[in-house]
Each structure stands twice: as structure tokens, then as C-alpha cells.
Amino acid sequence: MTAGVVLGLLGSVMGLAQPMVAKQVMDDMGRGGPAYGPVIALSVLVAAGGILAGLGHYVLDRSAESIVCAARRRLTDRLLALRVPVVERTEPGDLISRVTSDTALLRQSAPQAVSAAVTGTLITLATVVMMGLLDAVLLGITLGVVAFVGIVVAVVAPRIGRATRHTQEAVGRMGAALERALGAFRTIKASGAERQEALALYRAAEHARRTGVRAAAWEALSATLSAVVVQVCFLVVLGVGGARVTSGAIDVSTLVAFLLYLFALAPRIGQLVEGVGQFQIGSAAASRIREVESLEVESLEVESLEVEDAHYGTEGSASRPKADQLPARVAFRDVRFAYRPGLPQVHHRVYFTVPGGGLTAFVGPSGTGKTTVFSLIERFYDPDAGHVLLDGKDVRQWPLAELRAAIGYVEQDTPVLAGTLRENLTLGAVDATEEELRHALRLVRLDSVTDRLPRGLDTDVGHRGSSLSGGERQRVAIARALLRRPRLLLLDEATSQLDAANEAALRDTITDVAGRVTVLVVAHRLSTVTTADRIVVMEAGHVRAVGTHSELLEADALYRELATTQLLNGR
């Protein structure tokens, strides 16, 4: 930025010298003498000034691209570090527009604002000084014009900033509406709701148009008033200057030099006016970017908490755990949790203990907090009270990267990202070998599927895995979790979309994995529950009973009801 400003300043200084050299040319020609030297000097000044100004403009634009790239990288890091509750109450489309649209405004405004602030201001002051050396009376007229333009800018600039901010907010809302529509594209088509969603997008676009027109109107008013005032100034200077030439107060060459300076001053005034407007636009964009940077991110620091359980297995790293590390132990101690203040509690004094290794199933009616158990273990949320323990140590005392490196998590909707199958499988396990990939695929019975794909593991799976079936997406998610070599595997209804044959094969795989890894599953299928080493029955946000399938059939009425209705229906 500094180099660009200096180059532009040097080019402008050479332009500042041109009227004086032109005056010398006229004086020499008026005396009948040769003007070769001044003409050559004037030519050199014009050429060198143009080259330097062009270089300065390029360097400033190049710097602006670097600014945008740095801002986008910083925002990307910030967005990926946000806490889950923050993302869930924020529109993704609006966040995307801040990374793309708002940073693009920085690209547009940064070079002009900096150039106007430094080059425009200094050259304007230097031009005024040179005008004063030529004629004080004409300078007074010019200063009156500059003062008027300054008043116009002071009044209009804040309105440009406010209008631009409203425009960017409207663009963010449109991005959110579009993300909403594309995120449920098949549902919209199946419901015949294309027109309904299009109208919502039209309204968002129209609001963005209105706020954009308002910003453009203030910018146009500012630029037009400045241009008209400068033109009036030129006419007044021409008239007064002509009268002063007639009276003999100044020479014709002096008037010509003054008019040349006035011609040079006019675009500088326009540059200052536009620079102030661009600064307001950039400030509005920067303000929205700063709002993202003020959102709460996950803490990488370990919290100091007093927990009664002994510490166990505290060593580890953010990389994949070693294959010979012990299965994790999990315990909930008097856990209470609500998703937001004012909402009903999802967990009411939840207690349970899961020893290392084996398969533990969580069952219960919908809305009893089964999935929330997994979210608290992963520290997507922190409990309002009580302790969530991993290996006898509160999860808030674990370094976050180390905690999650020890856990494999398959979500309820088993998301698959756009990209290749290989990229999806190695998400979080970039050091996985080809043999490990093949082994994981065999475990989940995806090896035959990948063999049929045109490019094998390097086949693109489409947006959100659209080229895969629901069952295939679930198996990709399970294979991805297994590749991380977790000590604790969390499966949230991970077999709900599998056919009977694939489910049976995968159930055998999970049973085998449970000999080396602690496996927790949220299950709605009786076949999954009956093979579990222990079953945790949840009701209304608390643990109602813990036991094996046969024990609970005899001792717990709710489990007996679930086993004969809901669990059987999910078979």
C-alpha cells in the first residue's frame, strides 16, 4: 500500500509541475525565443507522470487483493472455530455473504480510500499552494469552492455509509433465503413450492435493490454537486481572471497556468469526494466483518474444574489415536442442560456410567435427550450444571483437539460433503493409507460399490453426496469415523437407512469394533439393542433405567413397551 501511494504521489508531483513548465513555454514563445527545452521537459513530465501513476494504481489494486485474501482467510478460520450454538442461531447465507460480498467491497474501496486520503489530500494542498503563488485573488475564489465541497461531503458521507450497510444486510438476507431454498431443493420441488420460494427471493432481491438505489442516490448527489460547483468555479475564475488580465494585474500566461491547476484540482476534488464515499462503503463492510469476529468461538484453553473421579488416560494428541490405546470410559454426573436460556431443560440431573469397551445403546421416546448426550460428549455444548467425564476427567479439562481426536461421531443425518469419496473418507484422517481406506470400506461393505464407480475413490459424490443413496451415505460416515481410530465411537441412528442384509453385516462390524473401542449408539431398532452390553433407557430428560435387554424386559415397563412397539417397528 505504501509503495502504491508513493508511486502515485510521484506521478501526481510530476503532473503538478506541468502547468509551471507550460507557463514557461508560453513566456518563451511570447518573447519570440526558442522553447525546445521546456517542451522536452513537459513531454518527459507527462510520460513519466503517466507511467508512475499507472504503476501506483496497479500496486494499490494488487495490495487490495492481498487485503481481501487475508480478510477471507481470517474470516474462514473464525467461522470454522465458532461454537455450534452460535452457528445454529445464525443464517449460513448471511455468514457466506460476509466472507464473499463484504470482503469484495474492501477490494473496491481500499485502494480508492487510501489514494484519496494520502495522494489526493497532499496533491490538493500542493495545488492550492501553487495557485497561491500565481494569484491570491483567484485562490480565494477556489478556496470558497473547496470549502463548499467539504460541507457537502460531511453531510452526505455518513448517509452513504448507512445506506451501504443496509444494502449489505439485504444481500446477506437474500443469501440466507437462497441457501434455505437450495438446502431443501428436492422438498421444494416435491411440494410444488418453486413459485412460493421464488417470491421470497424476489422480495429479498427487491429490498437489496431499494437499499442499493438509496446508496447510489447519495453517491450521485455528492458527485454531481461537487462537479457542478467546480464547473461554476472554473467559469468564475475565467471571468475574474480575464478582468485581471485586462487590468494588467496578471499576465495571460499566469491565467493559463492557474486554469491548468484548476483543471488538475477538479479531478482531485472528485477523487476526495469519491474516496470519502468509498471509505464509508469500506467501513460498512468492515463493520459487518467485525461482527463475525465478535462471535463466540470455541475455547482452546483447558478449564479448571474440580471433579471427584480420578484422572485417567490424559495423554494424547490432536492427531489420530494410536491403535493400541485403551477404550474410553464415559460418565455423566448430575448433568443439567437446556439449549438456550428460557427453554425447557433437555437433561434433568442425568447420571450414568459406561466402562471402557463394549456396546451401550440409548433408547427412549423422541425428545428425551439421547442425541444431546453425544453433543455434550463432543463439547458442541457445555452442560449448565454437573460434569460430563471422559476417562474420569471433565471434557472441559481436555484440550478440544485432543478430545475430538479420541472420538468418532456419526450424526443422525450422516452428512457427506461435496467432493470425492476419498476426500470424504479422509476428513480428519488425512494420513490414512490406501490399505486402511480399503479395510474401512470392506468393514462397512462399500468396497463393491466403489469398485463399480467410474473413478473409484476419486469419483465425485455430488452436492451433499447426492449421487449416493441414503444407506451408502450412512456407510461412508461410519467408515470415516472408523478411519480416525477412535477410542470412543458415537453412532446416532447410524443404520436407520440400511437394508436388512447390510444392517446385519454392519451390526457384526460394530460388535467386533466394540471389543477394542467404546461404542455408544442411539438406536430405534430392536436388532441393534438386543446385542448391546448395556442399555440406557431415557425418559423426559433423565435416565430411567440401565441394564441388558433381558433385564429391562422384566424390570422396566417403558422399555417393555418400546421393545414391543417402537423398536419392533424399526426392525
C-alpha positions in Angstrom: 0.0 0.0 0.0 2.8 2.4 0.9 4.6 1.6 -2.4 1.5 2.2 -4.4 0.8 5.5 -2.6 4.4 6.7 -3.1 4.4 5.8 -6.8 1.0 7.6 -7.3 2.3 10.6 -5.3 5.4 10.9 -7.6 3.2 10.7 -10.7 1.0 13.5 -9.2 4.0 15.6 -8.4 5.1 15.4 -12.0 1.7 16.4 -13.0 1.8 19.3 -10.5 4.9 20.7 -12.3 3.4 20.6 -15.7 1.4 23.9 -15.5 4.5 25.8 -14.4 6.5 24.4 -17.3 3.6 25.2 -19.7 3.7 28.8 -18.4 7.5 28.8 -19.2 6.7 27.6 -22.7 4.2 30.4 -23.2 6.5 33.0 -21.8 9.4 31.9 -24.1 7.2 31.9 -27.1 5.8 35.3 -26.2 9.3 36.7 -26.1 10.0 35.1 -29.5 12.7 32.8 -28.1 13.1 29.0 -28.6 11.1 26.8 -26.3 12.7 23.4 -27.1 13.9 22.8 -23.5 10.6 23.5 -21.8 8.7 21.5 -24.4 11.0 18.5 -23.9 10.7 18.8 -20.1 7.0 19.0 -20.4 6.9 15.8 -22.6 9.1 14.0 -20.1 6.9 15.1 -17.2 3.7 13.9 -19.0 5.1 10.5 -19.9 6.8 9.8 -16.6 3.8 11.0 -14.6 1.5 8.7 -16.5 3.8 5.7 -16.1 4.3 6.3 -12.3 0.5 6.9 -11.8 -0.3 3.7 -13.6 2.2 1.7 -11.6 0.9 3.2 -8.4 -2.7 2.2 -9.4 -1.6 -1.4 -10.1 0.3 -1.8 -6.9 -2.6 -0.4 -4.9 -5.0 -2.8 -6.6 -2.6 -5.7 -6.0 -2.4 -4.7 -2.3 -6.2 -4.6 -2.2 -6.4 -8.2 -3.4 -4.0 -9.2 -0.7 -6.2 -7.4 1.9 -9.2 -9.3 0.6 -7.4 -12.6 0.7 -6.2 -12.0 4.2 -9.6 -11.0 5.4 -11.2 -14.1 3.8 -8.7 -16.4 5.4 -9.2 -14.8 8.8 -12.9 -15.0 8.5 -12.8 -18.6 7.3 -10.7 -19.5 10.4 -13.1 -17.6 12.6 -16.2 -19.3 11.1 -14.8 -22.8 11.4 -13.9 -22.1 15.1 -17.4 -20.8 16.0 -19.3 -22.6 18.7 -22.1 -24.8 17.5 -24.9 -22.8 19.2 -23.7 -19.6 17.5 -23.9 -21.2 14.1 -27.3 -22.7 14.8 -28.8 -19.4 15.6 -27.1 -17.6 12.6 -28.2 -17.7 9.0 -25.5 -19.5 7.0 -26.3 -17.5 3.8 -25.6 -14.3 5.7 -22.3 -15.6 7.0 -21.3 -16.6 3.5 -22.1 -13.1 2.1 -19.8 -11.6 4.7 -16.9 -13.7 3.5 -17.7 -13.1 -0.2 -19.6 -9.9 -0.8 -18.4 -7.8 2.1 -14.8 -8.6 1.6 -15.2 -7.8 -2.1 -16.3 -4.3 -1.0 -12.9 -3.9 0.7 -11.3 -4.8 -2.6 -13.2 -2.0 -4.2 -12.9 0.7 -1.6 -9.4 0.2 -0.1 -7.2 1.5 -2.9 -9.5 4.5 -3.6 -9.8 5.4 0.0 -6.1 5.2 0.7 -5.2 7.0 -2.5 -7.7 9.8 -1.7 -6.6 10.0 1.9 -2.9 10.4 1.0 -2.2 11.3 -2.6 -5.5 13.3 -3.1 -5.0 15.3 0.1 -1.3 16.1 -0.4 -1.6 17.0 -4.1 -4.7 19.1 -3.4 -2.8 21.1 -0.7 0.2 21.4 -3.0 -2.0 22.6 -5.9 -3.6 25.2 -3.7 -0.1 26.4 -2.7 1.0 26.7 -6.3 -2.2 28.6 -7.1 -1.5 31.0 -4.2 2.0 31.7 -5.8 0.3 32.6 -9.0 -2.6 34.8 -7.8 -4.1 35.3 -4.3 -7.5 36.7 -5.6 -8.2 33.7 -7.8 -7.1 31.4 -5.0 -9.7 32.9 -2.7 -12.4 32.0 -5.2 -11.1 28.5 -5.4 -10.9 28.0 -1.6 -14.5 29.0 -1.3 -15.4 26.2 -3.7 -13.3 23.7 -1.8 -15.0 24.7 1.4 -18.4 24.2 -0.1 -17.5 20.8 -1.4 -16.2 19.8 2.1 -19.5 20.7 3.6 -21.4 18.6 1.0 -19.1 15.6 1.7 -19.5 16.0 5.5 -23.3 15.9 5.2 -23.6 13.2 2.6 -20.8 10.7 3.6 -22.5 9.3 6.8 -25.7 8.6 4.8 -23.7 6.7 2.1 -22.2 4.6 4.9 -25.6 3.8 6.5 -27.2 3.0 3.1 -24.3 0.7 2.1 -24.6 -1.2 5.4 -28.3 -1.7 4.8 -27.6 -2.9 1.3 -25.1 -5.4 2.5 -27.5 -6.6 5.2 -30.2 -7.0 2.5 -27.7 -9.0 0.4 -27.0 -11.2 3.4 -30.7 -11.9 3.9 -31.0 -12.8 0.2 -28.1 -15.2 0.6 -29.8 -16.7 3.6 -33.1 -17.1 1.6 -31.2 -18.7 -1.3 -29.3 -21.1 1.0 -32.6 -22.1 2.6 -34.1 -22.9 -0.8 -31.1 -24.8 -2.2 -30.7 -26.7 1.1 -34.2 -28.2 0.7 -34.2 -28.3 -3.1 -36.0 -31.7 -3.5 -38.5 -30.9 -0.9 -39.4 -27.6 -2.6 -39.8 -29.4 -6.0 -41.8 -32.3 -4.5 -44.1 -29.7 -2.7 -44.6 -27.7 -5.9 -43.3 -24.7 -3.9 -41.0 -23.2 -6.5 -43.1 -20.1 -7.1 -43.5 -19.6 -3.3 -39.8 -19.7 -2.8 -39.1 -17.6 -5.8 -41.4 -14.8 -4.4 -39.5 -14.9 -1.2 -36.2 -14.5 -3.1 -37.8 -11.7 -5.2 -38.7 -9.8 -2.1 -35.2 -10.1 -0.7 -33.8 -9.0 -4.1 -36.1 -6.1 -4.3 -35.2 -5.0 -0.8 -31.5 -5.2 -1.7 -32.3 -3.1 -4.9 -34.0 -0.4 -2.9 -31.2 0.0 -0.4 -28.7 -0.1 -3.2 -30.5 2.6 -5.1 -30.6 4.7 -1.9 -26.8 4.4 -1.5 -26.3 5.2 -5.2 -28.5 8.2 -5.0 -26.4 9.7 -2.1 -23.2 9.0 -4.0 -24.6 10.6 -7.2 -25.8 13.6 -5.3 -22.4 14.1 -3.7 -20.5 13.6 -7.1 -22.9 15.8 -9.0 -22.9 18.7 -6.6 -19.1 18.6 -6.5 -18.8 18.6 -10.3 -21.3 21.4 -10.7 -19.6 23.6 -8.1 -16.2 23.0 -9.7 -17.6 24.0 -13.1 -19.1 27.2 -11.7 -15.7 27.8 -10.1 -14.0 27.5 -13.4 -16.4 30.0 -15.1 -15.9 32.5 -12.2 -12.1 32.1 -12.3 -12.2 32.6 -16.1 -14.3 35.7 -15.8 -12.4 37.3 -12.9 -9.0 36.2 -14.3 -9.9 37.7 -17.7 -10.7 41.0 -16.0 -7.4 40.9 -14.1 -5.5 40.3 -17.3 -7.3 43.2 -18.9 -6.4 45.5 -16.0 -2.8 44.3 -16.1 -2.8 42.7 -12.7 -1.6 39.4 -14.1 -0.2 38.1 -17.4 -2.1 35.8 -19.8 0.4 33.0 -19.0 -0.4 33.3 -15.3 -4.1 32.9 -16.0 -3.4 29.9 -18.3 -1.2 28.3 -15.6 -3.9 29.0 -12.9 -6.6 27.4 -15.1 -4.4 24.4 -15.7 -4.0 24.0 -12.0 -7.8 24.4 -11.6 -8.2 21.6 -14.2 -5.9 19.5 -12.2 -7.6 20.3 -9.0 -11.1 19.4 -10.2 -10.4 15.6 -10.5 -8.6 15.7 -7.2 -11.7 17.2 -5.5 -13.7 14.5 -7.2 -11.2 11.9 -6.0 -11.5 13.2 -2.4 -15.3 13.1 -2.6 -15.3 9.6 -4.1 -12.6 8.5 -1.6 -14.7 9.6 1.3 -17.7 7.7 -0.2 -15.6 4.6 -0.7 -14.3 4.9 2.8 -17.9 4.8 4.1 -18.6 1.8 1.9 -15.5 0.0 3.2 -16.3 1.0 6.8 -19.8 -0.6 6.4 -18.3 -3.8 5.1 -15.6 -3.8 7.8 -18.3 -3.3 10.4 -20.1 -6.5 9.2 -16.8 -8.4 9.1 -16.0 -7.3 12.7 -19.4 -8.6 13.8 -18.3 -12.1 12.7 -15.0 -11.6 14.6 -17.0 -10.8 17.7 -19.0 -14.1 17.6 -18.1 -16.6 20.3 -15.6 -19.2 19.2 -14.6 -22.5 20.9 -12.1 -22.1 23.6 -8.8 -23.9 23.1 -7.8 -23.4 26.7 -8.5 -26.1 29.4 -10.9 -25.1 32.1 -10.0 -25.6 35.8 -12.7 -27.8 37.3 -12.9 -29.9 40.4 -14.1 -33.5 39.6 -14.2 -36.4 42.1 -13.2 -39.1 39.6 -9.6 -40.0 39.2 -7.8 -38.7 36.1 -7.3 -41.4 33.5 -5.6 -41.5 30.1 -4.8 -37.8 30.0 -2.1 -38.2 27.4 -2.9 -37.8 23.7 -2.6 -35.6 20.7 -4.8 -33.8 18.1 -3.7 -36.5 15.6 -5.4 -39.9 15.3 -5.0 -42.0 18.4 -2.7 -45.0 18.3 -4.4 -48.3 17.6 -3.3 -49.8 21.0 -4.8 -47.1 23.1 -7.4 -48.2 25.6 -11.2 -47.7 25.0 -12.6 -44.6 26.7 -14.8 -44.5 29.8 -17.8 -42.2 29.8 -19.8 -40.9 32.8 -22.5 -38.3 33.3 -22.7 -36.8 36.9 -25.8 -34.8 37.7 -25.9 -33.2 34.3 -28.5 -30.5 33.6 -28.8 -28.8 30.2 -31.0 -26.5 28.2 -30.2 -25.4 24.6 -30.9 -21.8 25.4 -31.8 -19.8 28.5 -35.6 -19.8 28.9 -36.1 -23.0 27.1 -37.1 -26.2 28.9 -34.3 -28.4 30.2 -33.4 -31.3 28.0 -31.4 -33.1 30.7 -32.5 -33.2 34.3 -29.8 -34.5 36.7 -28.6 -37.2 34.3 -26.4 -39.9 35.8 -24.9 -42.9 34.1 -21.5 -44.7 33.7 -20.2 -46.5 30.7 -17.0 -48.6 31.3 -14.3 -48.8 28.6 -15.1 -51.1 25.7 -18.4 -52.8 24.8 -21.6 -51.6 23.1 -24.0 -49.3 25.0 -27.4 -48.4 23.5 -29.5 -45.4 24.4 -33.2 -45.8 23.9 -36.3 -43.8 24.7 -39.1 -41.8 23.2 -38.3 -38.9 20.9 -37.1 -35.7 22.6 -35.8 -37.4 25.7 -32.2 -36.1 25.2 -30.5 -39.1 23.6 -28.7 -37.1 20.8 -27.9 -34.4 23.3 -25.8 -36.9 25.2 -23.5 -37.2 22.2 -23.4 -33.4 21.7 -22.3 -32.9 25.3 -19.6 -35.5 25.0 -18.3 -33.8 21.8 -18.5 -30.4 23.6 -20.7 -29.0 20.9 -22.4 -27.6 24.0 -21.4 -27.4 27.7 -23.7 -28.5 30.5 -25.5 -25.9 32.6 -24.6 -27.9 35.7 -22.9 -31.2 36.5 -20.0 -33.0 34.8 -19.5 -34.9 31.6 -16.5 -37.2 32.1 -14.2 -38.9 29.7 -11.8 -41.3 31.4 -12.7 -39.7 34.7 -11.8 -36.2 33.5 -14.4 -33.5 32.7 -14.5 -32.9 29.0 -13.9 -29.2 29.6 -10.5 -30.1 31.0 -9.5 -31.8 27.8 -7.7 -29.8 25.1 -10.5 -29.6 22.5 -8.5 -31.1 19.6 -7.3 -34.0 21.8 -10.8 -34.7 23.0 -12.3 -34.9 19.5 -9.4 -36.8 18.1 -10.3 -39.6 20.5 -14.0 -39.7 19.3 -15.6 -40.9 16.1 -19.0 -39.4 15.6 -21.7 -40.4 13.0 -24.5 -37.9 13.1 -28.2 -38.6 12.6 -28.4 -37.1 9.1 -24.9 -38.6 8.2 -23.7 -35.6 6.1 -21.5 -36.2 3.1 -19.6 -33.2 1.8 -19.2 -32.2 -1.9 -16.1 -33.6 -3.4 -14.7 -37.1 -4.0 -15.4 -40.2 -2.0 -11.7 -40.2 -0.9 -11.9 -36.7 0.4 -15.0 -37.6 2.4 -13.4 -40.7 3.9 -10.2 -39.0 4.9 -11.9 -36.0 6.5 -10.0 -35.7 9.8 -7.7 -38.7 8.8 -5.6 -37.2 6.0 -2.7 -39.6 6.9 -4.8 -42.7 6.3 -3.1 -45.2 4.0 -4.6 -46.8 0.9 -4.8 -50.1 2.8 -6.6 -48.5 5.7 -9.1 -47.0 3.3 -9.8 -50.3 1.7 -10.1 -52.1 5.0 -12.6 -49.5 6.3 -14.7 -49.9 3.1 -14.7 -53.6 3.5 -15.9 -53.3 7.1 -18.9 -51.2 6.0 -19.5 -53.3 2.8 -18.8 -50.3 0.5 -15.9 -52.0 -1.4 -18.2 -53.5 -4.0 -19.8 -50.0 -4.5 -16.5 -48.2 -5.0 -15.3 -50.9 -7.5 -18.3 -50.0 -9.7 -17.7 -46.3 -9.6 -16.1 -44.8 -12.8 -13.1 -43.4 -10.9 -13.2 -45.5 -7.8 -12.4 -43.5 -4.6 -11.8 -40.4 -6.7 -15.3 -40.3 -8.0 -17.2 -37.1 -7.2 -20.2 -37.7 -4.9 -22.1 -34.5 -5.8 -23.5 -31.8 -3.5 -24.1 -33.3 -0.1 -23.4 -36.8 -1.5 -26.4 -36.5 -3.9 -25.0 -39.3 -6.1 -25.1 -41.8 -3.2 -28.1 -43.5 -1.6 -29.1 -42.8 2.0 -27.7 -46.1 3.1 -24.4 -45.5 1.2 -24.1 -42.1 2.8 -24.5 -43.7 6.2 -21.8 -46.3 5.5 -19.4 -43.6 4.2 -19.9 -41.7 7.5 -19.3 -44.9 9.6 -16.1 -45.7 7.5 -14.9 -42.1 8.0 -15.4 -42.5 11.8 -13.6 -45.8 11.9 -10.6 -44.4 9.9 -10.0 -41.9 12.8 -9.1 -44.9 15.0 -11.3 -43.5 17.8 -11.3 -44.7 21.4 -15.0 -43.8 21.6 -17.4 -44.3 18.8 -20.8 -42.4 18.8 -23.4 -43.7 16.4 -26.7 -41.7 16.2 -29.2 -44.0 14.4 -26.4 -44.8 12.0 -28.2 -47.8 10.5 -31.6 -46.3 10.0 -31.4 -46.3 6.2 -29.7 -49.7 5.7 -31.4 -52.7 4.3 -31.6 -55.9 6.4 -28.5 -57.6 4.8 -26.3 -54.5 5.1 -27.5 -53.8 8.6 -26.7 -57.3 9.8 -23.2 -57.1 8.3 -22.6 -53.7 9.8 -24.0 -54.8 13.2 -21.4 -57.6 13.2 -18.7 -55.0 12.4 -19.9 -52.7 15.3 -19.9 -55.7 17.6 -16.3 -56.5 16.6 -15.2 -52.9 16.9 -16.8 -52.8 20.4 -14.1 -55.2 21.6 -11.5 -52.5 21.0 -13.5 -49.3 21.2 -16.2 -48.0 23.5 -19.3 -47.8 21.3 -22.4 -45.7 22.2 -25.4 -45.9 19.9 -28.8 -44.2 19.8 -31.0 -47.0 18.5 -34.6 -47.4 17.3 -34.1 -50.9 16.0 -34.6 -53.9 18.3 -31.9 -55.9 16.5 -29.3 -53.2 17.5 -30.5 -53.1 21.1 -30.6 -56.8 21.9 -26.9 -57.2 21.2 -25.8 -54.3 23.4 -23.8 -55.0 26.6 -25.9 -52.4 28.4 -29.0 -50.3 27.6 -29.7 -46.8 29.0 -33.4 -46.0 29.0 -34.1 -42.3 28.9 -37.4 -40.6 29.6 -38.2 -36.9 30.0 -34.6 -35.8 30.2 -33.4 -38.3 32.8 -32.1 -41.8 33.0 -34.9 -44.1 33.9 -33.1 -47.5 33.9 -29.9 -49.2 32.9 -29.5 -52.9 32.2 -29.4 -55.6 29.5 -32.2 -56.4 27.1 -33.5 -59.3 29.2 -33.1 -57.4 32.5 -35.0 -54.4 31.2 -37.8 -56.5 29.7 -38.5 -57.9 33.2 -37.9 -54.7 35.3 -38.9 -51.7 33.2 -42.4 -51.1 31.8 -41.3 -48.3 29.4 -38.6 -50.4 27.9 -41.0 -53.3 27.5 -43.5 -51.0 25.7 -40.7 -49.7 23.4 -39.4 -53.2 22.7 -42.9 -54.4 21.6 -43.9 -51.3 19.6 -41.4 -48.7 18.5 -38.3 -50.9 18.5 -40.1 -53.7 16.7 -41.5 -51.3 14.1 -38.0 -50.0 13.4 -36.7 -53.5 12.7 
